[in-house]
Amino acid sequence: MKNIQLIVATHKSFVMPDDSRLYLPVHVGAQGKAPIGYTPDNTGDNISELNPYFCELTGLYWAWKNLDCDYLGLVHYRRYFAKDGVRYKEGLNINQAILTQADCEKLLEQADVIVPKRRKYYIETLYSHYDHTFDGGHLDAARAIIEQIQPDYLAAFDRVMQQRSGYMFNMYLMSKANSDAYCAWLFPILQELYQRIDTTVLTAFEARLFGRVSEILFNVWLDKQDLTVKEVPFIYMEKVNLWKKGLFFLQAKFFGKKYGASF
């Protein structure tokens, strides 16, 4: 049996999978907060205090530095890799919807990296979508940092910015060695970006930009790797208003209305 850990990033109590050997709920942003019964991300080497900016990545950083396993992945308390054909419905049993240990082992025999199915924007590139919904200056700053400290990835960055789809949500499953290599590449870029952007003038929603930028940067890193990739369906464990999401997307694209809250 493979030693696989899928950390479940969460900031609140929620229904968790029964398989505690595979799924490890991690309380992200635990620094200064009351315990909620899950593994906190503020032990050992950690950046828990950056959670208002880095989102679920404080859990990934903690796992990178403190977790011993052969394979590591990240999912969310309300968003998981799912079995084929499963859709959200009221009263859905989480354990019947999400990947099991056997599912993960089978997938890892087929590919080096397990990712969620691509999010397709069709009428937008990854860059233009981010620019319309948030602030393209964040990506421009990330590009300047990559040019300075990871110049071999500059061409990959430019290619990815022109894509009309990408692997989002900071979700993946791969060997701990590959995950460590990714984290060693990602976090210095984000930490430099954090130094360059004045978060004091941003709303709490806007300040979470580093987590959003990292979703795109994962595609940049993956573009440069000689790894086989397998797409897997994902499922929300809460009802999502797709009509509202679509409306906000179109308003951002055609009327310049930035996103101001999660939905």
C-alpha positions as CSV (number, residue, x, y, z in Angstrom):
1,M,0.0,0.0,0.0
2,K,1.4,3.4,-1.0
3,N,1.9,6.0,1.7
4,I,-0.3,8.7,0.3
5,Q,-1.4,11.9,2.1
6,L,-4.1,14.1,0.7
7,I,-4.3,17.1,2.9
8,V,-7.7,18.7,3.2
9,A,-7.3,22.5,3.6
10,T,-10.0,23.9,5.8
11,H,-10.5,27.0,8.0
12,K,-13.6,25.6,9.8
13,S,-15.3,22.4,11.0
14,F,-16.9,20.5,8.1
15,V,-17.8,17.0,7.1
16,M,-14.6,15.1,6.5
17,P,-13.8,11.8,4.8
18,D,-13.8,8.7,7.0
19,D,-10.4,7.5,5.7
20,S,-8.1,9.3,8.0
21,R,-5.1,7.4,6.7
22,L,-5.5,8.9,3.3
23,Y,-7.1,12.2,4.0
24,L,-5.5,14.6,6.6
25,P,-7.6,17.6,7.5
26,V,-5.3,20.6,8.1
27,H,-6.5,23.8,9.8
28,V,-5.0,26.5,7.6
29,G,-4.4,29.9,9.2
30,A,-4.4,28.2,12.7
31,Q,-2.0,30.8,14.1
32,G,-3.8,32.8,16.7
33,K,-7.1,30.9,16.2
34,A,-9.0,28.5,18.5
35,P,-8.4,24.9,17.7
36,I,-11.1,23.2,15.6
37,G,-10.0,19.6,16.0
38,Y,-7.8,19.3,12.9
39,T,-4.0,19.3,12.4
40,P,-3.0,22.9,12.7
41,D,-0.6,24.5,10.1
42,N,1.3,26.5,12.8
43,T,3.6,23.8,14.1
44,G,7.2,23.2,13.0
45,D,8.4,25.1,10.0
46,N,5.4,27.1,8.9
47,I,3.9,30.3,7.4
48,S,0.5,30.0,9.1
49,E,0.3,33.8,9.7
50,L,0.3,34.4,6.0
51,N,-3.0,32.5,5.5
52,P,-5.0,35.7,4.9
53,Y,-2.8,36.2,1.8
54,F,-1.7,32.7,0.8
55,C,-5.0,30.9,1.5
56,E,-4.6,27.0,1.4
57,L,-1.0,27.3,0.5
58,T,-0.1,27.7,4.2
59,G,-1.3,24.1,4.6
60,L,0.8,23.0,1.6
61,Y,3.8,24.8,3.0
62,W,3.3,23.0,6.3
63,A,3.0,19.6,4.5
64,W,6.1,20.3,2.5
65,K,8.2,21.1,5.5
66,N,6.8,18.7,8.1
67,L,5.0,15.8,6.6
68,D,6.6,12.4,5.9
69,C,5.0,10.5,3.1
70,D,5.7,9.0,-0.4
71,Y,2.9,10.9,-2.2
72,L,1.4,14.2,-1.3
73,G,-1.7,16.0,-2.6
74,L,-4.0,18.9,-1.8
75,V,-7.8,19.1,-1.8
76,H,-10.2,21.4,0.0
77,Y,-12.9,20.9,2.6
78,R,-15.5,21.6,-0.1
79,R,-13.7,20.5,-3.2
80,Y,-12.3,17.1,-3.9
81,F,-11.1,14.8,-6.6
82,A,-14.1,12.7,-7.5
83,K,-15.1,9.4,-8.9
84,D,-16.2,9.4,-12.5
85,G,-19.9,10.3,-13.0
86,V,-20.5,11.5,-9.5
87,R,-22.3,14.9,-9.2
88,Y,-23.3,16.9,-6.2
89,K,-26.7,16.5,-4.7
90,E,-28.3,17.2,-1.4
91,G,-27.4,14.6,1.1
92,L,-24.5,13.1,-0.9
93,N,-22.3,10.8,1.1
94,I,-18.8,12.2,0.8
95,N,-17.2,8.8,1.1
96,Q,-19.1,7.5,-1.9
97,A,-18.1,10.5,-4.1
98,I,-14.4,11.1,-3.6
99,L,-11.3,9.1,-4.4
100,T,-10.3,6.1,-2.2
101,Q,-6.9,4.8,-1.5
102,A,-7.3,2.2,-4.2
103,D,-8.4,4.9,-6.7
104,C,-5.4,7.0,-5.9
105,E,-3.0,4.0,-6.3
106,K,-4.5,3.1,-9.6
107,L,-4.2,6.7,-10.9
108,L,-0.6,7.0,-9.7
109,E,0.2,3.9,-11.8
110,Q,-1.0,5.7,-14.9
111,A,0.6,9.1,-14.4
112,D,3.1,11.2,-12.4
113,V,0.7,14.0,-11.5
114,I,-3.0,13.9,-10.8
115,V,-4.8,17.2,-11.5
116,P,-8.4,18.4,-11.6
117,K,-10.0,18.6,-15.1
118,R,-9.0,21.7,-16.9
119,R,-11.1,24.8,-16.3
120,K,-11.9,26.2,-19.8
121,Y,-12.5,29.9,-20.4
122,Y,-13.0,29.8,-24.1
123,I,-13.3,33.6,-24.7
124,E,-10.5,34.5,-22.3
125,T,-6.8,33.6,-21.9
126,L,-5.6,32.8,-18.4
127,Y,-4.0,36.3,-18.3
128,S,-7.0,38.2,-19.6
129,H,-9.4,36.4,-17.3
130,Y,-7.2,37.3,-14.3
131,D,-6.8,40.8,-15.5
132,H,-10.6,41.3,-15.9
133,T,-11.5,39.7,-12.6
134,F,-8.7,40.8,-10.4
135,D,-5.6,42.8,-11.4
136,G,-3.2,41.7,-14.2
137,G,-0.5,43.7,-12.5
138,H,-0.1,40.8,-10.0
139,L,0.9,38.5,-12.9
140,D,3.1,41.1,-14.4
141,A,5.0,41.3,-11.1
142,A,5.2,37.5,-10.9
143,R,6.7,37.5,-14.4
144,A,9.3,40.1,-13.4
145,I,10.3,37.9,-10.4
146,I,10.5,34.8,-12.6
147,E,12.6,36.6,-15.1
148,Q,14.9,37.5,-12.2
149,I,15.1,34.3,-10.1
150,Q,13.8,31.6,-12.4
151,P,14.6,32.8,-16.0
152,D,14.4,29.3,-17.4
153,Y,10.7,29.4,-16.7
154,L,10.0,32.7,-18.5
155,A,9.0,31.1,-21.8
156,A,6.7,28.7,-20.0
157,F,5.1,31.6,-18.2
158,D,4.5,33.5,-21.4
159,R,3.0,30.3,-23.0
160,V,0.7,29.6,-20.1
161,M,-0.6,33.2,-20.0
162,Q,-2.0,32.7,-23.5
163,Q,-3.7,29.4,-22.8
164,R,-7.5,29.4,-22.6
165,S,-7.6,26.7,-19.9
166,G,-5.7,25.6,-17.0
167,Y,-5.5,23.3,-13.9
168,M,-6.9,25.4,-11.1
169,F,-7.7,25.4,-7.3
170,N,-4.1,24.4,-6.3
171,M,-5.2,20.8,-6.3
172,Y,-2.9,18.0,-7.2
173,L,-1.5,14.6,-6.2
174,M,2.1,13.5,-7.0
175,S,5.2,12.0,-5.4
176,K,6.4,13.9,-2.4
177,A,9.7,14.4,-4.2
178,N,8.0,16.2,-7.1
179,S,5.8,18.1,-4.7
180,D,8.9,19.2,-2.8
181,A,10.5,20.4,-6.0
182,Y,7.3,22.3,-6.9
183,C,7.2,24.0,-3.5
184,A,10.9,24.9,-3.6
185,W,10.2,26.7,-6.9
186,L,6.8,28.3,-6.0
187,F,7.3,29.7,-2.5
188,P,10.3,31.9,-3.2
189,I,8.4,33.5,-6.1
190,L,5.3,34.1,-3.9
191,Q,7.4,35.4,-1.0
192,E,9.1,37.9,-3.2
193,L,5.7,38.9,-4.7
194,Y,4.4,39.4,-1.2
195,Q,7.3,41.8,-0.5
196,R,6.5,43.8,-3.7
197,I,2.7,44.2,-3.3
198,D,1.2,46.6,-0.7
199,T,-1.5,44.5,0.9
200,T,-2.5,47.3,3.3
201,V,-4.5,49.0,0.6
202,L,-6.4,45.9,-0.4
203,T,-9.7,44.4,1.0
204,A,-9.5,41.0,2.7
205,F,-10.8,39.4,-0.5
206,E,-8.3,41.2,-2.7
207,A,-5.4,40.4,-0.4
208,R,-5.8,36.6,-1.1
209,L,-4.2,37.3,-4.4
210,F,-1.1,35.1,-3.7
211,G,-3.2,32.0,-3.6
212,R,-4.9,32.9,-6.8
213,V,-1.6,33.7,-8.6
214,S,-0.3,30.4,-7.5
215,E,-3.1,28.5,-9.3
216,I,-1.7,29.9,-12.6
217,L,1.9,29.4,-11.6
218,F,1.3,25.7,-11.0
219,N,0.6,25.5,-14.8
220,V,3.8,27.3,-15.5
221,W,5.8,24.9,-13.4
222,L,4.1,21.9,-14.9
223,D,4.7,23.2,-18.4
224,K,8.5,22.8,-17.8
225,Q,8.4,19.3,-16.3
226,D,8.8,16.0,-18.1
227,L,5.9,14.4,-16.2
228,T,2.8,12.5,-17.3
229,V,-0.4,14.2,-16.3
230,K,-3.8,12.6,-15.6
231,E,-7.0,14.7,-15.3
232,V,-9.6,13.6,-12.8
233,P,-13.1,15.0,-12.2
234,F,-13.6,17.2,-9.1
235,I,-16.7,17.8,-7.0
236,Y,-17.9,20.5,-4.7
237,M,-19.4,19.4,-1.4
238,E,-21.7,22.4,-1.3
239,K,-24.1,23.6,-3.9
240,V,-22.6,26.1,-6.4
241,N,-24.6,28.8,-8.1
242,L,-23.3,28.3,-11.6
243,W,-25.7,30.9,-13.1
244,K,-24.2,33.5,-10.7
245,K,-20.6,32.5,-11.5
246,G,-21.4,32.8,-15.2
247,L,-22.9,36.2,-14.8
248,F,-20.0,37.5,-12.8
249,F,-17.6,36.1,-15.5
250,L,-19.4,37.9,-18.3
251,Q,-19.6,41.2,-16.3
252,A,-15.9,41.1,-15.7
253,K,-15.1,40.3,-19.3
254,F,-17.4,42.9,-21.0
255,F,-18.1,45.6,-18.3
256,G,-14.9,45.6,-16.3
257,K,-16.6,44.6,-13.0
258,K,-13.9,43.0,-10.8
259,Y,-14.7,40.1,-8.5
260,G,-15.3,41.4,-5.0
261,A,-16.3,38.2,-3.1
262,S,-16.2,34.4,-3.4
263,F,-19.2,32.6,-4.8
